[in-house]
Amino acid sequence: MKNITLSLGALVAISSLGFAGGDIAPVEPEVMAPVMMQSNDGGVYVGLGISLISARDSSFDLDFTSSEIGQDRLGNATFILGYNLNQYIALEGRYTTSFTKEDLVELDGWSLFVKPQYPVSEDFSVYALLGYGGVNIDGVNNISVDVDDNSFQWGLGVSYAIGENYTIFLDYTSLASEMDGIYYNGGLQVDADALTIGMTYKF
């Protein structure tokens, strides 16, 4: 009889534990959603530069400081629209137009570039410009100059980031090499080069 009483007591205790366990809420594992890191290496950018242009007979050596007969220096405004595919390559379009001249010629031009770029440090980069474009050179004040042609264009440059959105740059571009045209009343081949300093803004 004593053994039966102990057995019933143990059974009641076990049953009580079972019913009490029904009030415990199940613990569900917490699932963490992956956090997507946003990169600021890509995207659209616009820019404005001031260009010193040398337009000359191809037989002349490049000299941005000289204004001798056969070589003309111009001041141009250069407008830039680009897209960074990533930190190593971009696509860039440029348009340049003269706002100062030495009373001889004026130059307008357009360019479409692939822009390989290499970040030397967090802020400083070097880049190349490889593409195609057109140059139009017209004489002013009754000067007989007429050059209008398209060709391969290339350039080299450096840039320095200021904060997250602004970048200053300096580059050299070959806009025309041995383009056929009328230059000072004769059929000549013409070279045009630009030295540009400016700033871009990345959206």
BALOBA-1460 file (C-alpha; in Angstrom, 3 decimals):
// residues 203
<rec num="1" residu="m" x="0.000" y="0.000" z="0.000"/>
<rec num="2" residu="k" x="2.848" y="2.319" z="0.811"/>
<rec num="3" residu="n" x="4.488" y="1.568" z="-2.551"/>
<rec num="4" residu="i" x="1.255" y="2.319" z="-4.426"/>
<rec num="5" residu="t" x="0.946" y="5.703" z="-2.664"/>
<rec num="6" residu="l" x="4.497" y="6.677" z="-3.603"/>
<rec num="7" residu="s" x="3.905" y="5.678" z="-7.235"/>
<rec num="8" residu="l" x="0.714" y="7.763" z="-7.475"/>
<rec num="9" residu="g" x="2.524" y="10.759" z="-5.966"/>
<rec num="10" residu="a" x="5.329" y="10.509" z="-8.504"/>
<rec num="11" residu="l" x="2.823" y="10.239" z="-11.363"/>
<rec num="12" residu="v" x="0.952" y="13.368" z="-10.205"/>
<rec num="13" residu="a" x="4.215" y="15.295" z="-9.957"/>
<rec num="14" residu="i" x="5.274" y="14.280" z="-13.459"/>
<rec num="15" residu="s" x="1.843" y="15.204" z="-14.848"/>
<rec num="16" residu="s" x="2.016" y="18.621" z="-13.171"/>
<rec num="17" residu="l" x="5.389" y="19.295" z="-14.781"/>
<rec num="18" residu="g" x="3.971" y="18.357" z="-18.179"/>
<rec num="19" residu="f" x="0.999" y="20.716" z="-17.854"/>
<rec num="20" residu="a" x="3.198" y="23.525" z="-16.588"/>
<rec num="21" residu="g" x="5.440" y="23.164" z="-19.594"/>
<rec num="22" residu="g" x="2.527" y="23.943" z="-21.867"/>
<rec num="23" residu="d" x="2.608" y="27.560" z="-20.708"/>
<rec num="24" residu="i" x="6.190" y="28.147" z="-21.924"/>
<rec num="25" residu="a" x="6.332" y="29.984" z="-25.280"/>
<rec num="26" residu="p" x="8.574" y="28.325" z="-27.867"/>
<rec num="27" residu="v" x="11.839" y="30.151" z="-28.553"/>
<rec num="28" residu="e" x="12.189" y="31.083" z="-32.230"/>
<rec num="29" residu="p" x="15.640" y="31.752" z="-33.721"/>
<rec num="30" residu="e" x="16.237" y="35.388" z="-34.722"/>
<rec num="31" residu="v" x="17.047" y="35.725" z="-38.409"/>
<rec num="32" residu="m" x="19.329" y="38.656" z="-39.226"/>
<rec num="33" residu="a" x="18.676" y="40.266" z="-42.625"/>
<rec num="34" residu="p" x="21.866" y="40.836" z="-44.611"/>
<rec num="35" residu="v" x="23.030" y="44.448" z="-44.632"/>
<rec num="36" residu="m" x="23.842" y="45.706" z="-48.123"/>
<rec num="37" residu="m" x="26.895" y="47.938" z="-48.153"/>
<rec num="38" residu="q" x="26.450" y="50.915" z="-50.473"/>
<rec num="39" residu="s" x="29.414" y="51.914" z="-52.599"/>
<rec num="40" residu="n" x="30.037" y="55.492" z="-53.655"/>
<rec num="41" residu="d" x="32.415" y="54.466" z="-56.442"/>
<rec num="42" residu="g" x="29.807" y="54.486" z="-59.208"/>
<rec num="43" residu="g" x="27.346" y="57.036" z="-60.522"/>
<rec num="44" residu="v" x="26.910" y="60.150" z="-62.618"/>
<rec num="45" residu="y" x="29.204" y="63.148" z="-62.351"/>
<rec num="46" residu="v" x="29.342" y="66.569" z="-64.003"/>
<rec num="47" residu="g" x="32.228" y="68.970" z="-64.279"/>
<rec num="48" residu="l" x="33.537" y="72.281" z="-65.534"/>
<rec num="49" residu="g" x="37.085" y="73.056" z="-66.585"/>
<rec num="50" residu="i" x="39.174" y="75.880" z="-67.986"/>
<rec num="51" residu="s" x="41.346" y="74.756" z="-70.901"/>
<rec num="52" residu="l" x="44.429" y="76.294" z="-72.430"/>
<rec num="53" residu="i" x="44.348" y="75.260" z="-76.102"/>
<rec num="54" residu="s" x="47.183" y="75.146" z="-78.608"/>
<rec num="55" residu="a" x="46.031" y="74.993" z="-82.253"/>
<rec num="56" residu="r" x="48.862" y="74.964" z="-84.777"/>
<rec num="57" residu="d" x="50.426" y="73.736" z="-87.977"/>
<rec num="58" residu="s" x="51.468" y="70.109" z="-87.365"/>
<rec num="59" residu="s" x="55.063" y="71.000" z="-88.230"/>
<rec num="60" residu="f" x="55.224" y="73.152" z="-85.059"/>
<rec num="61" residu="d" x="56.207" y="71.704" z="-81.692"/>
<rec num="62" residu="l" x="53.696" y="71.976" z="-78.876"/>
<rec num="63" residu="d" x="54.346" y="75.064" z="-76.751"/>
<rec num="64" residu="f" x="51.511" y="76.424" z="-74.615"/>
<rec num="65" residu="t" x="53.560" y="79.554" z="-73.869"/>
<rec num="66" residu="s" x="54.196" y="80.571" z="-77.493"/>
<rec num="67" residu="s" x="51.956" y="82.654" z="-79.746"/>
<rec num="68" residu="e" x="54.194" y="82.762" z="-82.809"/>
<rec num="69" residu="i" x="52.715" y="82.785" z="-86.299"/>
<rec num="70" residu="g" x="51.344" y="79.338" z="-87.091"/>
<rec num="71" residu="q" x="50.373" y="78.543" z="-83.498"/>
<rec num="72" residu="d" x="47.361" y="80.011" z="-81.731"/>
<rec num="73" residu="r" x="46.537" y="79.899" z="-78.035"/>
<rec num="74" residu="l" x="42.930" y="79.939" z="-76.867"/>
<rec num="75" residu="g" x="41.067" y="79.897" z="-73.574"/>
<rec num="76" residu="n" x="38.194" y="77.430" z="-73.585"/>
<rec num="77" residu="a" x="35.400" y="76.434" z="-71.223"/>
<rec num="78" residu="t" x="35.118" y="72.648" z="-71.067"/>
<rec num="79" residu="f" x="31.913" y="70.956" z="-69.895"/>
<rec num="80" residu="i" x="31.988" y="67.355" z="-68.660"/>
<rec num="81" residu="l" x="29.359" y="64.648" z="-68.179"/>
<rec num="82" residu="g" x="30.497" y="61.235" z="-67.012"/>
<rec num="83" residu="y" x="29.496" y="57.953" z="-65.437"/>
<rec num="84" residu="n" x="31.686" y="55.884" z="-63.113"/>
<rec num="85" residu="l" x="31.080" y="52.204" z="-63.838"/>
<rec num="86" residu="n" x="33.280" y="51.474" z="-60.806"/>
<rec num="87" residu="q" x="36.413" y="52.934" z="-59.217"/>
<rec num="88" residu="y" x="38.567" y="51.696" z="-62.104"/>
<rec num="89" residu="i" x="36.713" y="52.774" z="-65.239"/>
<rec num="90" residu="a" x="34.326" y="55.511" z="-66.358"/>
<rec num="91" residu="l" x="32.658" y="56.790" z="-69.504"/>
<rec num="92" residu="e" x="33.022" y="60.518" z="-70.142"/>
<rec num="93" residu="g" x="31.779" y="63.075" z="-72.651"/>
<rec num="94" residu="r" x="33.242" y="66.565" z="-73.076"/>
<rec num="95" residu="y" x="32.366" y="69.709" z="-74.976"/>
<rec num="96" residu="t" x="34.773" y="72.634" z="-75.231"/>
<rec num="97" residu="t" x="34.275" y="76.114" z="-76.673"/>
<rec num="98" residu="s" x="36.463" y="79.216" z="-76.862"/>
<rec num="99" residu="f" x="35.782" y="82.241" z="-74.682"/>
<rec num="100" residu="t" x="39.148" y="83.989" z="-75.240"/>
<rec num="101" residu="k" x="41.364" y="84.055" z="-78.303"/>
<rec num="102" residu="e" x="44.213" y="86.012" z="-79.829"/>
<rec num="103" residu="d" x="41.974" y="87.564" z="-82.515"/>
<rec num="104" residu="l" x="42.863" y="84.790" z="-84.979"/>
<rec num="105" residu="v" x="40.856" y="81.601" z="-84.443"/>
<rec num="106" residu="e" x="38.226" y="80.010" z="-82.238"/>
<rec num="107" residu="l" x="37.804" y="76.315" z="-81.484"/>
<rec num="108" residu="d" x="34.835" y="74.132" z="-80.599"/>
<rec num="109" residu="g" x="35.150" y="70.418" z="-79.963"/>
<rec num="110" residu="w" x="33.464" y="67.320" z="-78.593"/>
<rec num="111" residu="s" x="34.897" y="64.116" z="-77.168"/>
<rec num="112" residu="l" x="33.660" y="60.689" z="-76.067"/>
<rec num="113" residu="f" x="36.112" y="58.861" z="-73.807"/>
<rec num="114" residu="v" x="36.600" y="55.575" z="-72.046"/>
<rec num="115" residu="k" x="38.398" y="56.578" z="-68.849"/>
<rec num="116" residu="p" x="40.568" y="53.954" z="-67.134"/>
<rec num="117" residu="q" x="41.451" y="55.231" z="-63.659"/>
<rec num="118" residu="y" x="43.593" y="53.954" z="-60.820"/>
<rec num="119" residu="p" x="43.252" y="55.083" z="-57.165"/>
<rec num="120" residu="v" x="46.802" y="55.591" z="-55.890"/>
<rec num="121" residu="s" x="45.414" y="56.465" z="-52.450"/>
<rec num="122" residu="e" x="42.027" y="57.131" z="-50.898"/>
<rec num="123" residu="d" x="41.916" y="60.645" z="-52.396"/>
<rec num="124" residu="f" x="44.445" y="60.700" z="-55.258"/>
<rec num="125" residu="s" x="43.956" y="58.989" z="-58.643"/>
<rec num="126" residu="v" x="45.612" y="58.874" z="-62.042"/>
<rec num="127" residu="y" x="43.677" y="58.262" z="-65.252"/>
<rec num="128" residu="a" x="43.819" y="58.008" z="-69.020"/>
<rec num="129" residu="l" x="41.334" y="59.194" z="-71.654"/>
<rec num="130" residu="l" x="40.875" y="57.092" z="-74.795"/>
<rec num="131" residu="g" x="38.227" y="57.885" z="-77.373"/>
<rec num="132" residu="y" x="36.985" y="59.728" z="-80.400"/>
<rec num="133" residu="g" x="35.965" y="63.307" z="-81.054"/>
<rec num="134" residu="g" x="35.626" y="66.230" z="-83.409"/>
<rec num="135" residu="v" x="37.304" y="69.618" z="-83.665"/>
<rec num="136" residu="n" x="36.115" y="72.703" z="-85.503"/>
<rec num="137" residu="i" x="38.542" y="75.632" z="-85.878"/>
<rec num="138" residu="d" x="37.340" y="78.827" z="-87.563"/>
<rec num="139" residu="g" x="39.200" y="82.013" z="-88.303"/>
<rec num="140" residu="v" x="37.972" y="85.311" z="-86.867"/>
<rec num="141" residu="n" x="38.488" y="88.882" z="-88.060"/>
<rec num="142" residu="n" x="38.703" y="87.736" z="-91.701"/>
<rec num="143" residu="i" x="41.479" y="85.203" z="-90.978"/>
<rec num="144" residu="s" x="41.201" y="82.278" z="-93.396"/>
<rec num="145" residu="v" x="41.221" y="79.225" z="-91.143"/>
<rec num="146" residu="d" x="38.830" y="76.317" z="-91.575"/>
<rec num="147" residu="v" x="39.367" y="72.945" z="-89.894"/>
<rec num="148" residu="d" x="36.493" y="70.541" z="-89.290"/>
<rec num="149" residu="d" x="37.308" y="66.892" z="-88.764"/>
<rec num="150" residu="n" x="36.943" y="63.915" z="-86.418"/>
<rec num="151" residu="s" x="39.693" y="61.640" z="-85.119"/>
<rec num="152" residu="f" x="41.048" y="59.472" z="-82.311"/>
<rec num="153" residu="q" x="41.712" y="61.444" z="-79.116"/>
<rec num="154" residu="w" x="43.618" y="60.585" z="-75.965"/>
<rec num="155" residu="g" x="44.761" y="62.133" z="-72.697"/>
<rec num="156" residu="l" x="46.373" y="61.675" z="-69.300"/>
<rec num="157" residu="g" x="45.404" y="63.234" z="-65.980"/>
<rec num="158" residu="v" x="45.412" y="63.285" z="-62.197"/>
<rec num="159" residu="s" x="42.589" y="63.956" z="-59.749"/>
<rec num="160" residu="y" x="42.182" y="64.639" z="-56.048"/>
<rec num="161" residu="a" x="38.951" y="64.050" z="-54.130"/>
<rec num="162" residu="i" x="37.658" y="66.739" z="-51.762"/>
<rec num="163" residu="g" x="35.121" y="65.076" z="-49.504"/>
<rec num="164" residu="e" x="32.695" y="62.513" z="-50.906"/>
<rec num="165" residu="n" x="31.362" y="64.422" z="-53.917"/>
<rec num="166" residu="y" x="33.891" y="66.953" z="-55.230"/>
<rec num="167" residu="t" x="37.075" y="66.217" z="-57.169"/>
<rec num="168" residu="i" x="39.625" y="68.589" z="-58.687"/>
<rec num="169" residu="f" x="41.552" y="67.451" z="-61.757"/>
<rec num="170" residu="l" x="44.322" y="68.405" z="-64.151"/>
<rec num="171" residu="d" x="44.780" y="66.716" z="-67.509"/>
<rec num="172" residu="y" x="46.318" y="66.931" z="-70.959"/>
<rec num="173" residu="t" x="44.352" y="65.883" z="-74.045"/>
<rec num="174" residu="s" x="45.321" y="65.528" z="-77.680"/>
<rec num="175" residu="l" x="42.238" y="66.788" z="-79.523"/>
<rec num="176" residu="a" x="43.560" y="66.631" z="-83.079"/>
<rec num="177" residu="s" x="46.620" y="65.235" z="-84.793"/>
<rec num="178" residu="e" x="47.398" y="66.068" z="-88.421"/>
<rec num="179" residu="m" x="43.830" y="67.045" z="-89.277"/>
<rec num="180" residu="d" x="43.414" y="68.321" z="-92.809"/>
<rec num="181" residu="g" x="42.192" y="71.886" z="-93.205"/>
<rec num="182" residu="i" x="42.775" y="75.339" z="-94.540"/>
<rec num="183" residu="y" x="45.115" y="77.209" z="-92.234"/>
<rec num="184" residu="y" x="46.328" y="80.707" z="-93.110"/>
<rec num="185" residu="n" x="45.361" y="80.504" z="-96.801"/>
<rec num="186" residu="g" x="46.999" y="77.130" z="-97.340"/>
<rec num="187" residu="g" x="46.083" y="73.484" z="-97.141"/>
<rec num="188" residu="l" x="47.825" y="72.286" z="-93.990"/>
<rec num="189" residu="q" x="47.622" y="69.606" z="-91.365"/>
<rec num="190" residu="v" x="46.669" y="70.842" z="-87.930"/>
<rec num="191" residu="d" x="47.294" y="69.688" z="-84.344"/>
<rec num="192" residu="a" x="45.255" y="70.786" z="-81.328"/>
<rec num="193" residu="d" x="46.052" y="70.064" z="-77.680"/>
<rec num="194" residu="a" x="44.432" y="71.084" z="-74.397"/>
<rec num="195" residu="l" x="45.645" y="71.516" z="-70.836"/>
<rec num="196" residu="t" x="42.576" y="71.524" z="-68.574"/>
<rec num="197" residu="i" x="42.086" y="72.203" z="-64.880"/>
<rec num="198" residu="g" x="38.672" y="71.916" z="-63.271"/>
<rec num="199" residu="m" x="36.293" y="70.337" z="-60.800"/>
<rec num="200" residu="t" x="33.700" y="67.594" z="-60.964"/>
<rec num="201" residu="y" x="30.685" y="66.846" z="-58.752"/>
<rec num="202" residu="k" x="29.549" y="63.261" z="-58.212"/>
<rec num="203" residu="f" x="25.851" y="62.659" z="-57.508"/>
